[in-house]
Amino acid sequence: MHVDLETLAIALYVKIDDEMRASPELAIPRPPGGIPAKLTDPELLTMSVMQALLGYRSERRWLRHLDKHLRHLFPYQPTQSGYTRRLRAALPLVKHFIRALAIDTAVAGFTAGAVTVG
């Protein structure tokens, strides 16, 4: 199970990072100057999408689970209040990527079904 979670996290991160690099307009607006974020937007979105997919409703429990099982994949883990604050700002992106994953999954499932039926 642990290896499957790692594979999911890596696959999600790569998909989100590639799409954000291809579409810079998706980036969360930041004020000019200041301190760069320790947690990148693709890392935050990967954490959030995994939380939704794995059914963690409590951010506290999700962050504890990340700390215990996936710390090596997410070296910087925000506090609960920091995570919540960043998620609120990124909500349109979270919705975008969950929708994109649902579409990709539906298309892949349909294509595989069409091949086996034929």
matplotlib code that plots the C-alpha trace (Angstrom):
import matplotlib.pyplot as plt

x = [0.0, 2.8, 4.4, 1.1, 0.7, 4.2, 3.4, 0.2, 2.0, 4.7, 2.3, 0.1, 3.0, 4.4, 1.0, 0.3, 3.8, 3.8, 0.4, 1.4, 4.6, 2.6, 0.0, 1.6, -1.7, -2.8, -0.2, -1.4, -0.8, 2.0, 2.9, 6.2, 9.3, 9.0, 10.1, 9.6, 7.3, 8.9, 6.1, 5.7, 2.2, 2.5, 3.5, 0.5, -1.9, -0.5, -1.1, -4.6, -5.7, -4.3, -6.3, -9.5, -8.9, -8.0, -11.0, -9.3, -11.8, -9.7, -6.7, -5.1, -5.3, -4.2, -1.1, -0.3, -0.6, 1.7, 4.3, 4.3, 4.2, 5.2, 7.6, 10.4, 8.3, 7.2, 10.2, 8.4, 5.1, 3.2, 1.3, -2.4, -3.2, -0.6, -2.0, -5.6, -4.6, -2.7, -5.5, -8.1, -6.0, -5.5, -9.1, -9.8, -6.6, -7.6, -11.0, -9.3, -6.9, -9.6, -11.8, -8.9, -8.1, -11.7, -11.8, -8.5, -9.7, -13.1, -11.5, -8.9, -11.7, -13.9, -11.0, -10.0, -13.7, -14.0, -10.9, -12.0, -15.6, -14.5]
y = [0.0, 2.4, 2.0, 2.6, 5.9, 6.9, 6.1, 8.1, 11.1, 11.1, 10.6, 13.4, 15.8, 15.2, 15.7, 18.9, 20.3, 19.6, 21.3, 24.3, 24.7, 24.4, 26.9, 29.7, 31.5, 28.8, 29.9, 31.4, 35.1, 36.2, 39.7, 41.0, 40.4, 38.9, 35.5, 32.6, 29.9, 26.8, 24.7, 25.0, 25.2, 21.8, 20.3, 22.0, 20.8, 17.3, 17.2, 18.6, 16.3, 13.2, 14.3, 14.5, 11.2, 9.3, 10.7, 12.6, 15.2, 16.4, 18.4, 17.7, 13.9, 14.3, 16.3, 13.8, 11.0, 12.9, 13.4, 9.8, 8.1, 10.5, 13.0, 11.9, 13.1, 16.4, 17.7, 20.8, 20.3, 23.4, 23.8, 23.2, 26.9, 27.5, 24.6, 25.9, 29.4, 28.3, 25.9, 28.7, 30.8, 27.7, 26.5, 27.2, 25.3, 22.3, 22.1, 22.4, 19.5, 17.2, 17.9, 17.2, 13.9, 12.9, 13.5, 11.7, 8.7, 8.6, 8.7, 6.0, 3.8, 4.3, 3.5, 0.4, -0.7, -0.1, -2.2, -5.2, -5.2, -5.1]
z = [0.0, 0.9, -2.6, -4.2, -2.3, -3.4, -7.0, -6.8, -5.3, -7.9, -10.8, -9.6, -9.0, -12.5, -14.1, -12.1, -12.6, -16.3, -16.8, -14.7, -16.7, -20.0, -18.8, -16.7, -16.4, -14.0, -11.4, -8.2, -8.1, -5.7, -4.6, -6.2, -4.1, -0.7, 0.6, -1.9, -0.7, 0.9, -0.6, -4.3, -5.9, -7.5, -4.2, -2.4, -5.2, -5.1, -1.3, -1.7, -4.6, -2.7, 0.4, -1.7, -3.5, -0.3, 1.5, 4.3, 5.5, 8.4, 7.4, 10.7, 10.1, 6.5, 7.5, 10.3, 7.7, 5.3, 8.1, 9.0, 5.6, 2.9, 4.5, 2.1, -0.9, 0.7, 2.6, 3.8, 5.3, 6.4, 9.7, 9.5, 9.4, 6.7, 4.7, 5.0, 4.1, 1.0, 0.0, 0.1, -2.3, -4.6, -4.6, -8.3, -9.1, -6.9, -8.7, -12.1, -11.4, -9.8, -12.9, -15.2, -13.4, -13.6, -17.3, -17.9, -15.9, -17.6, -21.1, -20.1, -18.7, -21.8, -24.2, -22.3, -22.2, -25.9, -26.7, -24.6, -26.0, -29.7]

ax = plt.figure().add_subplot(projection="3d")
ax.plot(x, y, z, "-o")
ax.set_aspect("equal")
plt.show()
